[in-house]
Amino acid sequence: MEPAQMLERAPHSPMAGTGWLEGWRLTFGGEDLGWEGALATIVEDPGSRVFVVLYDVTSLDEPNLDRWEGGELGIHSKIRLRVQTMDGSVLAWLYVLDAYEGGLPSARYLGVLADAAEAAGAPADYVDALRTRPCQGISG
C-alpha cells in the first residue's frame, strides 16, 4: 500500500480509497524465502481487522503487479474479499502469502508498512501498533 511503490509497480492504477478488512488480521510469514525477514500477509481471525488501501488496478498494470508480488514464484495467491469503506462494502483482490505464519519482519519493512498506513490515514493507534510490533534488525 506504499504510494511510491504502487506508483512504480502500477503507474496507471490510482488510489481508490481506504477501508477495513473485517475478520482478518495482519501477520507475517515466509521468513525462509530469502528476504531480510518475514513478509506481510493476512489470516482469518474473527475478532480482528486490517486497515487497507484500495487501488483501481487497471488490466495494463495487473500483470506487473502480480510479478512484483511474486506471482511467477508462486509465493502468493490472490483472493477476493469484502472491504468495509466509508461508502459501503466493496469487493477487492488481495495478495495472501502461501507460507506458514510466523517469523519476524525486518525493522525497515515494518517501518515502510507503518509509514504507508499513516500516509493513507490509518488511525493513530493502528499505526502505533504497527510501529511497536516485534521485528528484527537489518543484517548487512
PyMOL commands that set and color helices and strands:
alter all, ss='L'
color gray80, all
select helices_A, chain A and resi 3-9+31-33+62-68+107-119+124-131
alter helices_A, ss='H'
color red, helices_A
select strands_A, chain A and resi 15-29+39-55+76-85+88-97
alter strands_A, ss='S'
color yellow, strands_A
deselect
rebuild
show_as cartoon
